[in-house]
Amino acid sequence: MRFFITGVSGFAGSHLACLLLDRGHFVAGAAREARSLATLHRRYGERFPTSAVDICDIRDHAALREALARAEPDGVYHLAALTFVPKSFERPALAYEVNFLGSIELLAAVRDVAPRARVVLVTSGEVYGWIDSARDLPLVESQPLRPLSPYSVAKAAADLAAFQFFWSDSLDVVRARPFNHTGPGQTADFVCSEFARALAAAESGSGPKRLQVGNLEVERDFSDVRDVVRGYLSLFEKGIAGEAYNLGSGRATRVRTVLDELREQCRVPVEVDVDPRKLRPREVTRVVGSIEKIGRDTGWRPEIPLRQTLVDLLDHWRQELNR
């Protein structure tokens, strides 16, 4: 089959492209920068034709339609986004433009250029936002959306817009709501990868043996990006049009547990200090999503233990810092 991925060179996008290529599919897509295709080219060489990737902004009406028309996709994955929540507070208008209006551009382009393609539109578990009490957990797809950041407001708006395109335009679209996922290739903006990079740097002598951290007591639903992209494929194959699906581990893990696991794997002792500047004045303390619905409809479930994910993540940063 033929697939088109927006954000194809990003963290999840590149893992998804690799999965689809391994399954023998044709992959095309859109990327913001040509240099970010290096990972896919390094792994697949000529098997991944960089000529199939258009360098364009997701908000570019004409360029997006031209790229879709060339790809002639059976399936479209929308992953292009500004993904780092704190930066969305610094530039909220940009977060809305890319994450919401960019999604509108993508949905309209598929409707007009590739109306028979199935769309898996990726939003985020962040759309659920504020949690009143433990009775709200685990979060299910029917939970009210109460987003707490420009990032999550824009993602929630994109999520609702996808349903509107399904309802009004009969677009074959499935909504994916992944919770925190990590693994090899994730930038150090995100907590697991930030810890892993700092520990790898301490091992190599290129960084301090004292780590500055924020709140280690919050709990999040962490899963492996390689499991998550398998979930995206399962939604293309078996997800019900118009529906929203959580993807995650189905359990909450304390951030301190993640750090302790990485420190145990680290080859040198590293001390930890809490940096008050990294503490957020208001923060949801515990997040965990229900994955019952996706399991029931598609048979998907996560397979990679968090310990293995963190082993692979630390090894990734060791290799990156040794280059």
N, C-alpha and C positions, 0 to 999 in steps of 0.2 A: 504494500500500500504506500501511498504518498502522504507525507506529513509536512506541515508547515509550523514552525515554532517561533513565536516572538520571544526575544530574549534568549536565543539559541546558544549564545556563548556565555551566558551567565552561570551561576552556581547550579541551580536545579536544571536549567535549560540544557547545559552541556551533559549532565548525567542522563537526562531524558533522551537527548540525541544519541548518546552512546548506546542506551538500551534499545532504541528503535533500530539503529544500525546493526547491532548484534542480532536482532530478530530478522534481519534481511530487508528492512523497509528503506524506502528513499526518504531522505530528510532534506528539506529546504528550510529557510527561515529568514528572520530579520535580526540584525545585531546593530548596536549603536556604534561600535568601534571595530575596525578590522583586526587590530592587534589582539583583541580578546578571543579570536578564533584559534589561538596557538594551541590550546589544550586539545581541541578536537583534531587539529591537523597533526599534532605530535602522536596521537594515539592511532589515527586511522589513515593518515597520509592521503593518498588518492582515493581511498574508499569514501572519504567525506569530501565531496567537491565543494571547495570554498566558493566556486562560481555560483552555487545554488543559494548562497547567503547574500542578501541585500543589506548594505549598510545604510540604514535609514532610521529616522526618529519615528516612534510609534504614532506620533501626532501628525505626521506628514500624510495628508489625505491622498495625494496623487501617488506618492512613492509606495505607500502601503498597498494600494490597489494594484499597481503594476507588479509588485512582488508576488502577491497572491495569484494574479492571473498567470504569471510564469510558472508558478509551482503546481497549479492544477491539483490542489490537495484533496484527499479523502478525509483527512482529519487536520484540525487546527488546534494548537495549544497556545494559549495566551499566558505567557509568563513574564513578559517585559514589564518592569515596574521599578520605582524607587523603593528599596526594601528596608532601609535602615530607619527605624522609628524615630530616634532622636533628631535626625536630620530633617524629618518632616516638620518638626516644630520650628526649625530655623527657616525653612522655605515652604510654608504650607501651600501657597498658591501653586508652586511647582509640583508638589505631591498630588494636588487635585488634578492638575493638568495631565500629568503622566498616568497616574493610577486610575483616575475616573474617566477623563475625556479621552485618554489614549485607548481605554477599553471600549468606549463608545465608537471610536474610529474603527477599531478592529471588528466589532460586531457588525457595524454598518457595512464595512468592506466585504466581510464574508457573505452577508445577505445579498449584496449587489454583484459580487464577482464569483463567489464559490458557494452558491446557496444549498448545494447538496452535501457540503462538508459538515461533519460533526465537530462542534467546538467544545473543548474542555477549557473553561475559563477559570484560572487559578486566582482565588482571592486569599483569605487568611483566616486562621482561628482568632486573630486579633479583632475580627468584626464583632465578636460577642461582647468584648469590652468589660464593662463593670459587672461584677458578680456580687449579688446581695449577700448570699450566705452559702454555706456548704451544701444546703439543700438544692442549690442550682447545679451541682456537680454530680456526675460528669456532664459537660455541656452537650446537648443534643441539637440537631439541626433546626428544630422548631423554637429554640430559645430566642427571645427578643434580641435584636442587635442594638447594643449600646456602646458604640466605639468611643475610645478615649484619646485618640491622637489624630492629627491630620492624615497620617498614613492609613489608620484603620477606618476613618470616616470615608476616605476616598475608595478604599477597598469594599466597604459595605455598600457604597453607592454603585460601584461596578457590579457587585453581586446582584443587587436588585435590578439593575439595568439589564443584566443577562436574562433574568426571568421575564422582564418586559419584552425583550426581543423574542423569547420563546413564545410568549403569549400572543403578542401583536403581529409578529412576522413569521410565526411557525419555524423559527430558527432552531435547529437541532443542537441545543446547547446544554451542557452539564456543568454545574458549578462545583469546584473543589475548594475546600477550606482546610488547608494544612496547618497544623500547629508547628511549634518550633522543630526544625529539622537541621541536622548538621552532618558533617562528613568531610572527606577529602575535597579540597578545592574551595571551601568556604572562606570568605575574607575574614580578617581579624576584627572586623567591626562587631561581630556577634560573639556572645559570651563564651561558648565552648571553644570556638576557634581562637578567640583572644587568649584564653588560658593556655591552649595548646601551643600557640606561637611563642608566648612568653616563656614557657617551660623549655621548648626546643632551643630558644635563644640562650637560656641559662645553661643548658647542656653544652652548647657550642662555644660558650664564652663571649658571645656577641651581645648578651643582655644581662641585666642584674639578676642576682639570686634572691631577690625580694620582690614579691608580686603585690601590686596595689589593686584592691578589689572593691566592689560595691556590696550590696546586700546579698549575702550567701544563703539566707534562710527562705527566700521565695522558692516556690515549687512550680515547675513547668512541665509540659508534656513534650518530652524530647524524643525524636525518632531519627532514623538514618535516612539521608536523602535518597539513597539507592532503593530503600523500601518505598519511599514516597513516590518516586517516579514510576515504580511498578504499579502503585495505586493509580497514578494518572492514566497509565495504559489500560488498567482494568476498567476505569470509568469510560474510556473511549469504547471499549469492547462491550461493556455490560451495564453501564450506568443508565438510569432512566432520564430521558430528556426533560429539562425543566427543573430537575431536582438538585438539591445541594447535598454535599457529602463531606463529612469530617475525615481527615487523615491524620493519624498520630499513633502513639504507642498505646493509648488507652490507660495510661497511668501517670501519676505526678512524681517527678524526681526533684529533690532539693538541689539547688545550684551548688551548695557545699559538697554534696555527694559527687557531682561531676568533677569538681576541683580535686577532691580527695582521690578519686580514681586516677586522674591525670598525674597527680603528684606521686602516686604509688608507682606509676610507669616511668616517671622521670628518673634519669640516671644520676642526678645530683640533688642534694637537698635544697629546697626552695622555701623561704619563709613567706608568710602572708600577712599583709596589713590592710585593714579596712580604711579606704580613702573616703572621708566625708563628702568630697566633691562628686563621688560616684553614686551617692545615695539619692534616691528619688523621694520627694516629699510625700507623694501619694502613689501607691503601687498596689496592684492586685496581688495578694500574697500566694494564692494557689490557683492553678489552672490545669484542668485535665479535660480532654474531650472524649465523648463516646464514639467508638468506631463500629458500633453494632450495625448501623444502617449500611455502610459500605460492605461490611462482611456479609450481610444478608443478601444484598443485591448483586454483588460481584464475586464474592468468595475471597476477596483480598484480606490479608492480615499481615502485620509487620513480622519479619523473620530475623532481623539482625539485632543481637543484644546490644544494649548501650555500651557495654564494656568493649565490645569489638569495634563499634563505631569510634570510640575514643582512642583505641589503639591505632586505628587507621588514620585518624585525624592527626595524632601526634607524629606518626611516621611521615605523613604528608608534609608537615612543617619542618621536620628534620631534613627531608630531601630538598624542600624549597630553600632553606637557609644554607644548605651546603652547595647550592649551585653557584 
